[in-house]
Amino acid sequence: MLMQITILVLAGLMIAAAFYDATSFTIPNWLSGLVILTFPVAALAAGLGWARPAIICWVASSRW
């Protein structure tokens, strides 16, 4: 149940981000922050454990 809710929340946030980006060519910081806060909850609800979401977040935030 929690996994479905977090997936729906993430999908809604992505749709909202796409709408903002299409209309104003910007994505608000609060929207990006909500995605960042929701991702670990979704990852844990999907059964990825603690280490894998941390590694994914670290790789996503590192600058190549």
TALINRA-V747903 format. One record per residue. N is the residue number from 1. PSI is psi in degrees with one decimal (* if undefined). Layout:
n: {N/N}
psi: {PSI/PSI}
This chain:
n: {1/2/3/4/5/6/7/8/9/10/11/12/13/14/15/16/17/18/19/20/21/22/23/24/25/26/27/28/29/30/31/32/33/34/35/36/37/38/39/40/41/42/43/44/45/46/47/48/49/50/51/52/53/54/55/56/57/58/59/60/61/62/63/64}
psi: {-45.5/-37.7/-43.0/-39.0/-45.1/-33.8/-41.8/-38.6/-46.0/-40.4/-42.1/-40.2/-39.0/-38.4/-42.3/-41.0/-40.6/-39.5/-48.5/-42.4/-38.4/-31.5/-30.9/1.8/24.2/152.4/121.4/147.7/-36.1/-33.2/-42.5/-39.3/-39.8/-38.1/-43.3/-39.1/-30.4/-30.6/-49.5/-35.0/-43.6/-40.1/-42.5/-38.0/-29.2/-3.0/25.9/-9.1/-172.4/-35.3/-45.0/-46.6/-35.5/-41.6/-42.4/-44.0/-39.1/-43.7/-40.9/-30.1/-15.4/145.8/125.6/*}
